[in-house]
Amino acid sequence: MITVYVYRNGETQKTERVDPKWLDPASGVTLWVDVVQPTPEEGQQLLADTFHFHPLSVEDALSEIHHPKVEPYDRYLYVILHGIDFRAGEHQFATRDVDFFLGDNYLVTVHDGYSRSIQKIKDLCVQHAHILEEGPVALLHRIVDSMIDNYAPEMEEIEKQMDGLEVGPILAIKRDLAELRRVVIPQRDVVGRLARREFPQISNEMAYRFRDVYDHLVRYSDEATMFQDRVTGILEGYLSAISNRLNQVMKVLTVVSTIVLPMTVLTGLWGINVPLPRFAGGDGVQFWWLVGIMAAITVAMLAIFRRKRWI
């Protein structure tokens, strides 16, 4: 699905198609084209034939998720950034990449239709003409700023889960944080390049705005690193507790085996069918002699173990 917004004569209108004349910066038009889940034919027709984007950037925009990056071309910037899609209750963490083609008077966005930020700006676009009046760079900043703002509640949710963390979700949280760092850190570098005004399309004023977004990403990346260290510490503590508990169990089992060993020897020895020394008393007393000897051995061994602090 393709949605076209055009700002001209002080108004923002939603149209059905892109007029090639609008791509000329001298036309006085600001254009936003939002492309949702394009087919290869739609992508080729719009991105390659209408906007004449480079084949490599068109291929990236139509393919699966890529890492965040920014690439300058002759007439436009190609930017890939990621929105966050985190379902805390289901322990499902995912990112949705959004491709941006930024020209002098147009912005083209390509995504899978699940971008909350783009939907939010689209809802406001027709109602407030100034959103496109400020130009495509300001529009890019609005979308990116909204995408990064969506990270805040998810980071708070992860922190809340960590505060009441139990053993079961540890590995799930650790996996979510690793995925978060994998996205946030390269995305921080991309927005940092926009904030440093490496590209002529980014004015000083817009560089200041992107710098604010960059500061947020730096904070989120630092928090993700801190959270991952905390989870690693919790996991190590849990594994250490499990190891100590296992050692206690093994110690008890070893003591029991050690105590049973001499009793096994005695019962086996007096159970063989050969003449053996007999204790005082008749045949009915021999059993109780053996039980008493085994009880005395058990008490003596427990006393020795306790004295040496083995138990």
N, C-alpha and C positions, 0 to 999 in steps of 0.2 A: 504494500500500500504506500502511495506517495502523496504527501500533503505539501502544498505550496502556499507560503505566506509572502505577500509582497507589500512593501511600504512605499507609497508614493502620494504626493499631494497632501501630506499630513495625515493619511489614513492607512491602516493595515487591513488588507483584504486577503481572504482565502480563495485561491483560484484552483482550477483543475489542471493547468499545464504551465510549463515554463516557456516564456517567450525568449528566444535567443537574444533579442535586443536588450533584455534586462541585464545580461551578463557584462555589458559595457559599463565601466565605472562612470562614464559621462552621462549615462541615462538618468541619473538622479534617483535610482531605485535601489532599495535594500531588499534582498531576497533571502528567504530561508526555505530550504527544501528538506523535508524530513522523510526519510525512506525507511520503511519497516519491512523486514524480511523480504528483500527483493529477490526475485528469481534471476537467474543468470541473464535472461533476455532483457528484463527490466533494468538490471544494473548496467548492462552493456549499452542499452539505448540511452539511458539518462546520464550515467557517469562518463561514459566514453564518447558517445556520439554528440550529446548536447553540451556537456561541460568540457569535454576534451581533456579529461584528467589522464595522467600517465597510466599506462597499462598495469604497472606494478602496484600502484596505489589502488587501482580498481580491483585488482586481484585480491589484495589484502582485505579490502572492505567487504568483499563478497565471500570471503573464506571464514573458517572457524576463528575462535578467540586467539588473539595475539597479545604479546606483552605490550604494555604502554610504551609509546614512543612518539617522537615528533620528527618529521622529515620535511625540509623545505624543497619545493619545486619552483619552476620558473614563475608561475602566476598564482601559486597558492601554497598554503601549509597543509600538510596531512598529519593529523594528530589522532592517536588511539589512547583512550582513557577508559577506566573501568568504574562502573557503579557497583554498589554492594547489594547483595541479596542474601540476607542471613536469617534463617528460621531457627531461632534459639531453641524452641521446644522440640524441634525435630533433629537438632544437631546437623543441619544441612547448611553449609556455607558455600555460596557461589558468587561469582562476579559476572557482570554483564558488560561486555565491551561496547563502546560507542565510538564510531569512526567519524571524524570531523574533517571536512574539506573547507578551509577558510580562504576566501578570496577577498579582493578589495571591496566588493559590495555584496557579497553573498556568503552564506554558510550552508553547507550540505551536511546533514547528519544521517548516519546509517546505523541501525541497531535492530535488535530482535523483537522490539515492541514491549519489553518489560522495564523500560527505563522510567522510573518514577519522576526523575528530574525533568526529562524532556516533556512528559505528559503535563507536568505542572506548568512549565513555561508555555506550552501550546494552549492550555486553558486560559492563560492570561494574555496571550499574544494579541488576539483580536480586541479584547476589552481595553487594553492599554497600548496606545500607539507608540509610546516612548520606548517600548521594549525593542522594537526594530529601528526606531528613529535614531537611537544611539549608535547604530552600525553593527556589522557582523562580529567584530571583536568583542564588543560589549555583550552581545548575545551569547557568544562562546563563553565569556566569563560567567554569565548568569547560570548557564547550564552546568559548567564545571563546578562553580561554587555550590550549587544545589546538590550535585553528586557527592561532593566532599562533606557537606553538612549531614548527609544521610549516614556517614560513617559514625558520627558522634553517638546516637542512641544505641547503635550496635556495639560500640566499644563499651558503653555503660552496661549493656546487657551482659557482655562477656565478663566484665569486672564483677557484676552482681553474682553471676554464676560461680566465679572463682571464690568470692567471699564465703559462699555456703557450699563449697565444693566437697563432694563425697568421692569415694574411690571410683565408682562406676564411670562417671563422665570425664575422668582425667584425660584419657587418651583422645576422646572426641574433642575436648577443648584444645588440647595440644595440636591436633590436626587443623582445627579452625584457625588458630593463631599462626601456624606455619603458612597456611593459605593466605591469610590477611597480610603477612609480611611480604609474601611473594608478589602481591599486587601493589601494596602501598609504597614500598621502597622505590621500584622503578617509576611509579606514577609520580612520586615526589620529585624525581629527577626531571621528568618531562615538564611538570608545571614550573620547576625551578628555571628551566631554560626559557620558558615564556616570561617569567618574572624578570629575568636578566636582560630582556629586550635584545635577544640575539637576532631577531627577525624584523625586517622593516615593517611588516604588517602590524606589529605591536607598538603602540605609542607609549610615551612615558606614563600618561594617566592610567592606561590599561595595565602597564607593567606593575604599577603600584597595587592595582586590584589583584592581579595574579600573585603578587608577593604575599598578600594576606591569605590566599588559598594555600600557597606554599607553606606558610607558617603552620596552618592547620595540619597539613600532611606530615610535616616534620614532627609535630606533637603526636599524631596518631602512630607514626612509625616508631617513635620512642616508646609510646605506651605499649604497642604490640610487642616490642622487644622486652620491656619490663614484665609484661604479663607472661610471656613465654618463659622467662627466667623463673617467675614465681611458680608456674605450673611444673617446670622441670624440678624445682626444689621440692614441691609437694609430692611429685612422683617419686623422687629419690627418697624422701622421707618415708613414703608408703612402702617402697621396696625394702628399705632398711628395717622397718617394723616387721614386715613379713619375714625377712631373713632372721631377725632376732626371735620371732615366734617359732620359726622352724627350728632354730638352734635349741630352744627350750624343749620343744617336743622331742627332738633327737636326743637331748641329754636324758630326759626321762626314760625314753625307750632304751637307751644304752644302760642306764642304771638297772632297769628291770631285767634286761638280758644278762647283765653281769651277775645279778643276784640269783637268777634262775639257773645259770650255768652249773654251780656246784651242786645244787639240788638235783639237777638232771644227772650229774655224774653219780651221785649217791644212789638215786633210785635205779639207775641203770646197772650199777655195780651190784647192789643187793638183789637185783632181779634176775641175775644170771643163775643158771642151774649148776653151780659148783659149790663145794663146801667153803663157807666164809666164817670169820670170827663171829662169835655170838655174844650179844650183850647179856648182862645179868638178867635173870628172870626166865620165864618160860616163853613158848612160841607166841603167845598172845601179847607179850610185852615188846617184842622186837619192833613192831610197827611204830609204837609210841617213842621208842628210842630214836628211830630215824626222823620222825617228825620233830622231836625236840632238838636234835642236832641241826636239822635244816633251819629251824626257827632261830637257833642261837647264831648260826652262820649269817642269816639275814640281818639280825639285829646288829651283829658285829660289823658287817659290811656297811650298813646304813650309818652307823656311828663313825666309821672311818671316813666315808664320803662327806659326812657333815663336818667333821673336824678339818678336812682338807678343803672345805667350801666348794666341793664339786656339785653339791645340791643345796 
